[in-house]
Amino acid sequence: MLKNTTTVDLIRHGEPVGGRKYRGQLDDPLSEKGWQQMRSAVGEHCPWQHIVSSPLKRCQAFARELSDTRDLPLSFDERFMEVRFGVWEGKTAEQLRAEDPQVIERFKRDPMNQRPQGAEPLNDFFARVRAAWLDLIAAHAGKHVLLVCHAGVIRMVLANALNLPLVNTYRIDVPSAGMTRIKVHGVGEDAQHQLIFHHGTL
């Protein structure tokens, strides 16, 4: 690995207690299925030198377990928490569609302007994730890092890495315990990003 090349593996948390819903920053823990998904995704692999995690329970509990069992340093960054979904938090897609059959489709077509009441603006979400990402790369330049986070965070990292319009980010599927790898050449605003795989395996 080149000295100035940083490799980051991003893993989305597994299924939380309560199943699929617009959870946002609700702090539900992992279900047994979610633990199994994450442990299976990592397996016996341990290429990392540091773990960074969202502080929400569905990420940090697994990050702590992995840190303890693999003897890896661990840090948390609140900026890697999921986007706030406002009045949608805690509701399933079925519940939302029962109130308005087209509400989710409108949101996915235009997530910039068709946001739930009280939701974090997408530009603000992107800005906080991007700032956290730049700091992560600067702090761990040249290393191999695991980032335990959320679907929305992974979409924002990919938008930054690939220069994607934010309006298109909800076209990216991020499965439970899905793994993404990005290589970053250099640090700072001029760093070059390379997507190695998305929804891949170690």
URUR-V585164 format. One record per helix or strand of 2 or more residues. SS is the DSSP state (2 for helix, 1 for strand). FROM is the first residue (numbers start at 1). TO is the last residue. If there is no record, write none. Layout:
<<SS/FROM/TO> <SS/FROM/TO>>
//
This chain:
<<1/5/12> <2/32/42> <1/50/53> <2/57/70> <1/73/76> <2/78/80> <2/86/88> <2/93/99> <2/103/109> <2/122/139> <1/144/149> <2/151/162> <2/166/171> <1/179/185> <1/192/200>>
//
